[in-house]
Amino acid sequence: MDYLNLILSYALFVLATVGTPGPNVVMIAASGANFGIKRSIPHIIGVVFGFIFMMALVGAGLGQIFDLYPFIHDVLRYVGAAFMLYLAYKIATAKNNMQNGKVAGKPLTFIQASAFQWVNPKAWVMIIGAVAQFLTVGGDQFTELTIIVMVHLLVSLPMTFAWCLFGREIGKLLKSELAFRVFNFTMASLLVIAIFTLFI
């Protein structure tokens, strides 16, 4: 296989998927607005490395379980959707985290963000699609999987930071309680929309 072509095509795939709003992006932007970049770093790292870990396992053969037992994938989708609706509710009802000049509340931890990938329907769609499209039958799948994991890391990490930065900069403009409520409600609504688009 032409590995340069694999690198370029998978990089474009990551740009298209991570660059468009989905559950992770919405939550990262909301975290940036509510907690700033520094406190959101564990969330960012958890999203990226949690996704990569899942991809490595699926590429190594875990995805075959879904072929044998497709109901497991359906269960994960609905559990994930329910959990994301809960997160949307938490975002929508969150209050302004600034109290006496200090940020209150807690963003997602590394473990929480990593674990979230397992119930994130968009993550599963991306991973199964990537493994099916970019790993060749009869090719050196270990090398190919290593390449797409590394490309994903190099492309998605700065993009995820960029979404958090975007959220933080918007957060700076939200001085009033009402503005924060409107922003959080908007982020929650986008998360709900992202959930339903995954089932269409």
Summary of the structure (lengths in Angstrom):
residues: 200
radius of gyration: 17.7
end to end distance: 33.8
largest distance: 61.1
contacts: 640
relative contact order: 0.23
helix: 82%
strand: 2%
